[in-house]
Amino acid sequence: MTKHFERFHPARTSSATATKTGSTSQPTIEEALTFSPSASERGKKITRSVACFIAKDLQPYFVVEHARFHYLLKTLKSLYNLPIRRHFTETAVPALYNETKAQ
């Protein structure tokens, strides 16, 4: 279909590419499929929620290594990559503790 437009409607294809090159608020496919917990606001919220789950429900840290827990998170947000257990033990839960202590 693209070849048809390039061959038989060159004016339309040049104007279409000119409008596409402007900045848009919609992410590209690569940007949409790339998801990093540290770079995304949504990823940070999910990681914080997992830290709250661990801390407030007195769950062991290794719950984040269970296959069923990974399955649950992949079902909820398929592009989310759960941080390793060390992130929760050294960063996420202590930050939650310090935040609660400061209040």
C-alpha positions as a Markdown table, in Angstrom:
| # | Residue | x | y | z |
|---|---|---|---|---|
| 1 | Met | 0.0 | 0.0 | 0.0 |
| 2 | Thr | 2.9 | 2.3 | 0.8 |
| 3 | Lys | 4.5 | 1.7 | -2.5 |
| 4 | His | 1.2 | 2.5 | -4.3 |
| 5 | Phe | 1.0 | 5.9 | -2.6 |
| 6 | Glu | 4.6 | 6.7 | -3.3 |
| 7 | Arg | 4.2 | 5.8 | -6.9 |
| 8 | Phe | 0.7 | 7.2 | -7.8 |
| 9 | His | 0.2 | 9.9 | -5.1 |
| 10 | Pro | 3.6 | 11.4 | -4.4 |
| 11 | Ala | 2.1 | 14.7 | -3.3 |
| 12 | Arg | 0.1 | 13.0 | -0.6 |
| 13 | Thr | 3.0 | 11.0 | 0.7 |
| 14 | Ser | 5.3 | 14.0 | 0.9 |
| 15 | Ser | 2.7 | 16.1 | 2.8 |
| 16 | Ala | 2.0 | 13.1 | 5.1 |
| 17 | Thr | 5.7 | 12.7 | 5.9 |
| 18 | Ala | 6.0 | 16.4 | 6.5 |
| 19 | Thr | 3.2 | 16.3 | 9.1 |
| 20 | Lys | 4.6 | 13.2 | 10.7 |
| 21 | Thr | 8.0 | 14.7 | 11.4 |
| 22 | Gly | 6.6 | 17.4 | 13.7 |
| 23 | Ser | 6.7 | 16.7 | 17.4 |
| 24 | Thr | 3.8 | 14.7 | 18.7 |
| 25 | Ser | 2.7 | 13.8 | 22.2 |
| 26 | Gln | 2.2 | 10.1 | 21.2 |
| 27 | Pro | 5.2 | 7.9 | 21.9 |
| 28 | Thr | 6.8 | 5.8 | 19.2 |
| 29 | Ile | 6.3 | 2.0 | 19.2 |
| 30 | Glu | 9.8 | 1.5 | 20.6 |
| 31 | Glu | 9.1 | 4.0 | 23.4 |
| 32 | Ala | 5.8 | 2.4 | 24.2 |
| 33 | Leu | 7.2 | -1.1 | 24.3 |
| 34 | Thr | 10.2 | 0.0 | 26.4 |
| 35 | Phe | 9.3 | 0.0 | 30.1 |
| 36 | Ser | 11.7 | 0.5 | 32.9 |
| 37 | Pro | 10.5 | 0.7 | 36.5 |
| 38 | Ser | 13.1 | 3.3 | 37.3 |
| 39 | Ala | 12.3 | 5.6 | 34.3 |
| 40 | Ser | 8.5 | 5.4 | 34.4 |
| 41 | Glu | 6.2 | 7.2 | 36.9 |
| 42 | Arg | 3.8 | 4.2 | 36.7 |
| 43 | Gly | 6.6 | 1.8 | 37.3 |
| 44 | Lys | 7.6 | 3.7 | 40.4 |
| 45 | Lys | 4.1 | 3.5 | 41.7 |
| 46 | Ile | 3.9 | -0.2 | 41.1 |
| 47 | Thr | 7.3 | -0.7 | 42.8 |
| 48 | Arg | 6.1 | 1.4 | 45.8 |
| 49 | Ser | 2.9 | -0.7 | 46.0 |
| 50 | Val | 4.9 | -3.9 | 46.1 |
| 51 | Ala | 7.1 | -2.4 | 48.8 |
| 52 | Cys | 4.0 | -1.5 | 50.8 |
| 53 | Phe | 2.6 | -5.0 | 50.3 |
| 54 | Ile | 5.9 | -6.5 | 51.7 |
| 55 | Ala | 6.1 | -4.1 | 54.6 |
| 56 | Lys | 2.5 | -3.7 | 55.8 |
| 57 | Asp | 1.5 | -7.3 | 55.2 |
| 58 | Leu | 4.7 | -8.7 | 56.8 |
| 59 | Gln | 5.6 | -10.6 | 53.7 |
| 60 | Pro | 9.1 | -12.1 | 53.3 |
| 61 | Tyr | 11.3 | -10.4 | 50.7 |
| 62 | Phe | 11.5 | -13.5 | 48.6 |
| 63 | Val | 7.9 | -13.2 | 47.7 |
| 64 | Val | 9.1 | -11.1 | 44.7 |
| 65 | Glu | 11.0 | -14.1 | 43.4 |
| 66 | His | 8.0 | -16.4 | 43.3 |
| 67 | Ala | 6.8 | -17.4 | 39.8 |
| 68 | Arg | 3.1 | -16.8 | 40.7 |
| 69 | Phe | 3.9 | -13.3 | 41.9 |
| 70 | His | 5.6 | -12.5 | 38.6 |
| 71 | Tyr | 2.6 | -14.0 | 36.8 |
| 72 | Leu | 0.3 | -11.8 | 38.7 |
| 73 | Leu | 2.3 | -8.6 | 37.9 |
| 74 | Lys | 2.6 | -9.6 | 34.2 |
| 75 | Thr | -1.1 | -10.1 | 34.1 |
| 76 | Leu | -1.7 | -6.6 | 35.6 |
| 77 | Lys | 1.0 | -4.8 | 33.6 |
| 78 | Ser | 2.7 | -6.9 | 31.0 |
| 79 | Leu | 5.6 | -4.6 | 30.3 |
| 80 | Tyr | 6.6 | -4.1 | 34.0 |
| 81 | Asn | 9.8 | -5.6 | 35.0 |
| 82 | Leu | 9.9 | -6.3 | 38.8 |
| 83 | Pro | 13.1 | -5.1 | 40.5 |
| 84 | Ile | 15.2 | -7.8 | 42.2 |
| 85 | Arg | 14.7 | -8.6 | 45.9 |
| 86 | Arg | 17.8 | -6.6 | 46.8 |
| 87 | His | 16.2 | -3.4 | 45.5 |
| 88 | Phe | 13.3 | -3.9 | 48.0 |
| 89 | Thr | 15.6 | -4.8 | 50.9 |
| 90 | Glu | 18.1 | -2.0 | 50.4 |
| 91 | Thr | 16.0 | 0.8 | 48.7 |
| 92 | Ala | 12.2 | 0.6 | 48.5 |
| 93 | Val | 11.3 | -0.7 | 52.0 |
| 94 | Pro | 13.8 | 1.5 | 53.8 |
| 95 | Ala | 12.6 | 4.5 | 51.9 |
| 96 | Leu | 9.1 | 3.7 | 52.9 |
| 97 | Tyr | 10.2 | 3.3 | 56.5 |
| 98 | Asn | 12.0 | 6.7 | 56.5 |
| 99 | Glu | 9.0 | 8.3 | 55.0 |
| 100 | Thr | 6.7 | 6.9 | 57.6 |
| 101 | Lys | 9.1 | 7.8 | 60.4 |
| 102 | Ala | 9.2 | 11.4 | 59.2 |
| 103 | Gln | 5.5 | 11.8 | 59.4 |
